[in-house]
Amino acid sequence: MIFELSSSTSERAGAPARAGLKRRAGGSVLAALMLAPVLATLAPTPAAADFRLCNRSGSRIGIALGYKDGNIWATEGWWNIAPKSCETLLRGDLVARFYYVYAIDYDLGGEWAGKAFMCTREKEFTIRGIEDCLARGFDRTGFFEVDTREQKSWTVQLTEPDQAATPRVGMPPLPPPKAP
């Protein structure tokens, strides 16, 4: 079909066709915009590579973490984790095989501890170096070792003593919580 712009019949015949095309194109754009949020939720998201700790106990707990920072060991604390919840302690790909955790039960007393001694203190801290803790004015605390087997992410789950061997370590990362 050839449209002549000078012909009044061509303008009238062509106008509805062009308007229809505009409406269909506009409708397609609108439909695509409406579907974008739905498609975004269905698209795979990159997995977060983090060091996470889950508190599976019924108590509030405090966490201290030991890790290699370059050539020096460092300890950090305190993360306060509510009962039955998880917290990301380190974000990004893990760069070491071994990490060390110490946890204290604020509500019932007790601790999750080990034989790897590192420096801590009662208040929030970041301490570089694990030697001479007492001489430097810090506490000397026994951490338990977490072997990540050089994975890029890891989740530690602390449980009640009667639920399973405490601590339960070496668990694969938990999937992210689903939105309600």
N, C-alpha and C positions, 0 to 999 in steps of 0.2 A: 504494500500500500504506500502510495506517495502522497504526502501532504503538501499542499501549496499554501503558503502563508498568506497570500493575497486573497484566497478564496474564502468566502464567509462560510460555506458548507464544510470546508476542510477544518476551519477553526472550531466550528461547533462539533464536528465529528471527532476531531482530535482532542479537544479539551476534556471530555469525560474520560477518555482512555488515559490521558496523562494524569488526571486527577486520581483515577483508580490506581495507577501505578504508585503514585505518591502515598495513597492510603495504605496499600499493601506493604510498601517498603517501610512506612512508619509503623505499621502494626508489627512487622518482623523485628524492627529495632526495639520496640516496646516489649515484645515477647522475650527477646534475648536479654534485655535489661532485667526483666522480672525473673528469668531463670538463672541469672548469674550467681546470686547468693546460694541457690540450691546446688548448682554445679560446683561452687567453691567448697561446699561442705563435703561433697562426694569425692573431690580430688584428693589423692594421697598427699599427706603432709610429711615433710622430712622428720625423721625421728629425732627427738632431743637426746643428745649424748651428754648425760649428766651423771653426777654421783648423788644418789637420792637415799634418804633414810626414811623408813616407814615405822611408825610407832604402833604396833598391834596390841599394845597393852591397854589397860583401862586407866592408866595414870599419865599425868603430865611428866615429860622427861626433858632433861637437859643434855645436849650433845656437845662434845669436843671432838675435833678432827685433827689428825696428824697426817702430814703429807710432805713429799719432797718438793721444795721450791727452788728449782735450779740445782745447785750443789749443796744446799742447806736444808735440813729438816725444819719444818714449821708446824706449829699447832695453833688452832683457832677455836674459840668457843665464846659464847654459848648460844646454840640454837635451842629455842624452846619449842617443843613439839607437843601438840595436844593429843589426847588419846585417839586412837583409830584414825590417824592422819599421816600424811607424808610431807616431806620437805626436801627441796633440792638444796644440797649443801655446796656443791661446786657445779658451775654451769660450763657446758662445752665438752669437747672430747677429753677423755681422761688421758693423761700423759705418762702415768706410772702404773706399774703392776700392783703395788702394795699401798694401801691406805690404812690408817689406824683410827679406831673409834673408841671413845669412852662415853658412857651414858650413865646418868644418875636418875633415879626415880624420885621425883619431888614429893609425891603423895604418900607412898608406902615405904619409902626408904629403899636401900639396896642399890645395886649398880650392875652394869655390864662392863667388865674390866678384863684385862689380860696382863701379859708379862712383858710387853714392850713399854718401857718407861719413858715418858715425855713430860714436858713442863706444862702446867696449867696454873690458873689462879681462880679465885672465887668470882671475880667480876669479869665482864666481857674482855677478851684478850686476843691478841695475835702475837705469838712469841716465835722469834727466829732462833733456831738452835735447840738441841735437846740435852745438852750437857750441863752439868753443874746447876741444876734447877734450884736447889735449896740455897746455894751460895749466891745466886742471882736474885733471890727473893721470891721465887715461885714455888709451887707445890710440885712434887714428883708423883706422877699418876700413871698407873698401869693401863695401857690401851690394848684392845684386842686387834689382831691383824685381819685385814680383809684382802684376800688375793683376788684381784679382778681378772686374772688370767689374760691381762692386756686387752680386755674389751674396751670399747670406746665409751660405754655407759654401764652403770652398775647400780643396783638397788639392794640395800641392806634392810632386813626386816627384824626388828626387835620384838620379841613376844614375851608373854607371861611365862614364868618358869615352869608352870604345870602344863602349858600348851605344847611345848616341844623343846628341843635342846636350845638353850639360850646362850649366846645369840644365834639366830639363824642368819647365816651369811651365804653369799654365793648365789643368791636368787637372781634370775634374769630380771631386767627392768620391767616394771609394771606398765601396762598400757595407760595412756592419759585418761583421766576421768571423763566420762561421757556427760555432755550437757543435758540438763533435765528437759 
